[in-house]
Amino acid sequence: MMQAFWAMGGYARYVWPCIGSALATLAWNLWAAQRAYRQALAGARRALAMANP
């Protein structure tokens, strides 16, 4: 039964790369969002530091 699941009815060579690319895209999206958040937070802190000497 598990062998049939992993083979995906003969379409495994198409399904698994699609799943892999989808997971890679989601991981990149999370990484990029966290990076943008950190940059925005740092920019806001710099702006506050400049506004309040």
C-alpha positions, 0 to 999 in steps of 0.5 A, a space after each residue: 500500500 505504501 509503495 503505491 502511495 510513493 509511486 503515485 500511480 506512475 506519476 511520481 516523477 511529476 508529482 514529487 518535484 512539484 511538491 518539492 518546488 512548492 515546499 521550497 517556494 514556501 520556505 523562501 517566502 517565509 525567509 523573505 518575509 522575516 528578512 523584510 520584517 527585520 529590515 523594516 524594524 531596524 529602519 523604524 528603530 533608526 528613525 525613532 533614534 534620529 527623532 529622539 536625540 
